[in-house]
Amino acid sequence: MSIRSRIEDAIFLYQGGRYEGAFLNALVAVAATARLEDPSHTMRDGKCFETFLDKQRRGIIKIEFRGELHTVPHIFYKWFRCELVHEGGLPIDVQFIETEAMSIRAGGSPEYVLKISKGWFHWLVNAVIVAPCNVNEFKKSLPTIHSN
């Protein structure tokens, strides 16, 4: 299996409306790509993951969630990747917004829910595809991403 396989699986799940599985596969591909970009393994996994995504989007914003400010890469590592891997699902205070645009809303009273659009999936997939260390993985085109 390869990073490309993870992206293909992510796209397949996304097209079937299985967003948590799609994000998980995309996040696994991000983690693997991040590790390829740090072959000396000098960084811990979380730092490596976040550093890789930080490079993909300069000036990344911080979002208030659970009373603190977090970068988007940190949110994806801690509350998406780690929760999906270790708990089997997203936390109850994280929900998807039904839009393909990239948006995040830190919900206040009465919900206190972090709402994130499915459009971030495309950003994660693209970060993996355009990474220089993956040039050989993605010579052949991928299926087009669309959602239900």
Buried (B, 14 or more C-beta within 10 A) or exposed (E): EEBBEBBBBBBBBBBEEBBBBBBBBBBBBBBBBBBBBBEEEEBEBBBBBBBBBBBBBEEBEEBEBEEEEBBBBBBBBBBBBBBBEEEEEBBEBBBBBEEBEBEBBBBEEEEEBBBBBBBBBBBBBBBBBEBEBBEEBBEEEEEEBEBE
